[in-house]
Amino acid sequence: MNKFLLSTLALAVSVGVYGCNSDNSVGQGPVAKQVKEQASLTGKLDNKPVYIYVDGVNAGSSSEFKLHEKNNVYKASVALEKGTYKIKLGDAGLTCGTTFGPDADTKITFGTATQMSNCAKGEFELKVLLPSTYDFTLNYTKDTPTLSILRGTRKVEVKRQPPAVDCDKWDGGPVTANVSKAWKNGTKVRDAYSGQTAVVKNGKVTMTPAASSEGILLLEEAKDIPVPEFSWDNANVYFMLTDRFNNGDKSNDHSYGRKFDGEDEIGTWHGGDFKGITQKLDYLKKLGINAIWVTPIVEQSHGFIGGGVEQSFPFYAYHGYWAMDFTKIDKNLGSEADFQEFIDEAHKRGIRVLVDVVMNHGGHPTLKDLQDLNLPELVNKKDQLPDDYSDFKPVGMFGTWSSVNAFINTKSKDWNKWWGPDWVRAGLPGYPEPGVGDADMAVGGLPDFLTESTKTVSLPYFLKHKKDTNAVDLPNATIVDYLVSWHTYYVRKFGVDGFRGDTVKHVDPIAWKKLNESAVKALKEWKAENPTKKLDDLPFFMVGEVWDHGVARDLWYDNGFSSIINFDYQKESMTYTQCMKTADDTYSKYARMISGDPGFNALSYISSHDTKLFFGDYKDFALQKRAANSFMMLPGQVQIYYGDESGRDLMKDGGYIDQSVRSDMNWGDLSKPEYKDLVEHWSILGNFRLKHPSVAAGKHTTISMSPYTFMRNNGKDKVVIVSAGRRG
């Protein structure tokens, strides 16, 4: 889900003798007279230029503090790579009065301005997690100065090096591998990557890995090998934020009055839609994809909230996790006909479709929603608003996008006309208050559905009066009954193959079980009614997001889920990328657990919309290929996040790192040689997995650690993988 209020930033601060805090807010208020940024420091700093010192060295001209938009507010910036630094702020002589640091006993809370002494003697420690420019704001509008630090929005290329890992070196030449556990002498073996063949002699084969392979051999018996029947155990899942993937219909880009901000477009809708996905299905088929996971498809909050540490951008529900009406497809994504065409065309190519579903919460009540839902009693100061609330913009130099909240009357007793206290927990008059546990917290400050409630409820007031909803009152229905009915409509109507459950651990487990039971029935009915469209008779599939879950069987597998997203692999993926043989214990563990339990699986990834973008860290094409080598040979299901295969880069994030990993798919790069080569590399690996279900679901046997060689065998299918090591 979108972790707007919970996400981790690129900047972390460690406190030693002195500490520092990360925040860039200079406050709100009347527009002050603008001062040119190139002016030197004046006023309380006695006209002495003050610089940022990094590990005792003046960081250069960009690190000189300049007057900002307000008297006695100064800004400077410095480019920093990942690492830990000792920081000083001061003039050339580090003079008392113009040398800044926090007091030793200051308790620093990330996200607030930190009080500074102007006669500091020591340094403070700064830990940087992402390479970038970092903006320092020194506010001396009061007697006690404060310092805020925030990751900047200016793009600076800082070439990072991955951590060193000891590994075998490959000189680019032939490699001899032991394959005696897989094939008899005289067997002709083929490298699926390069197409070259060799005959097994004395239990061994010698081949030269393709130059573009980063030293991997994908060995199979040299014979015709048809792609076997689909199994969810062998799912190659491609996950995309629909809005950021491909724009196939520009006419729906501004549905419900949604606007571009004309700046960095961090939190606006970008235009991706179902037609755009349909246009790229052949690309995905060639990539070896047999399942697509799309972000939630239902109608989202129409308006925006303030986004970014300084509320510097309008933040819309482009990601799909802020639902308003679960019974309608969001118009930005297309029509029901567009969605049906996408499903049908995917099925024609043997690709299943997973839809992201949210049972935990609804969306923020934005100002535009209150207008569109005809709830004027929940709006303040209407005479100060434009006729169309979607035209709202911050006023004045110091206005922020969060100032839209001042026009929402959060104290009104009429909030029962929204979801109502029988439906959600929310910090509103008459509503039950959110708790602090997994089951009753308000994730990201969003309205929390009472999924544990057994009380029968009628439709919320706003849905009863919403002109274009498909929602109707259900007899003797609980909240879960409504949510299950709304979500399974898309299965019964369109033939959706599976769900990805969002924020699973924040929902009563029985709710997920009910959803699965209803969806299984709905898909069976759809297949019976559409015999020419169905791909097979497999039951409905569900995978869940249980935050920080690893590869372990627990209660969720008994409550509707066949698989759970595996957060563990990403944490170790860099080590495995640097040296594939370091993954051997993980391969053995995953294979043992997954192949030994037909009802158990795990969906692993190296990049996601909530965590990190692997390519964004290093922008290294060879490294991205090695990441694919170790990842795509992983037992279990794999999730490719859009752009893993194409070198998609980060975007500006406004201070929230999860926004940086949601850039537009980089279609324009794919004609360039290094990008095209990277896509081809991932395609070879993806199609090898499709052809050989033993990779995902077979027994793992380690044959040799140098060169690293292992076999996967499921009784019907057998392969041997060889990693020659890193090119030396």
Secondary structure, 3 states (H helix, E strand, C coil): CCCCCCCCCCEEECCCCECCCCCCCCCCCCCCCCCCCCCCCCHHHCCCCCEEEECCEECCHHHECEECCCCCEEEEEEEECCEEEEEEEECCCCCCCCEEECCCCCCCCCCCCEECECECCCCEEEEECCCEEEEEEEECCCCCCEEEEEECCCCCCCCCCCCCCCCCEECCCCEEEECCCCCCCCCEEEECCCCCEEECECCEEEECCCHHHCCEEEEEECCCCCCCCCCHHHCEEEEECHHHHCCCCHHHCCHHHCCCCCCCCCCCCCCCCHHHHHHCHHHHHHCCCCEEEECCCEEECCCCEEECCCCCEEECCCCCCCEEEEEEECCCCCCHHHHHHHHHHHHHCCCEEEEEEECCECCCCCHHHHHHCCCHHHECCHHHCCCCHHHCCCCCCCCCHHHHHHHECCCCHHHHHCCCCCCEECCCCCCCCCCCCCCCCCHHHCCEECCCCCCCCCCCHHHHHCCCCCCCCCCCCCHHHHHHHHHHHHHHHHCCCEEEEECHHHCCHHHHHHHHHHHHHHHHHHHHHCCCCCCCCCCCEEEECCCCCCCCCCHHHHCCCCEEEECHHHHHHHHHHHCHHHHHHHHHHHHHHHHCCCCCCEEEECCCCCCCCHHHHHCCHHHHHHHHHHHHCCCCEEEEECCCCCCCCCCCCCCCHHHHCCCCCCHHHCCCHHHHHHHHHHHHHHHHHHHCCHHHHCEEEEEEECCEEEEEECCCCEEEEEECCEEC
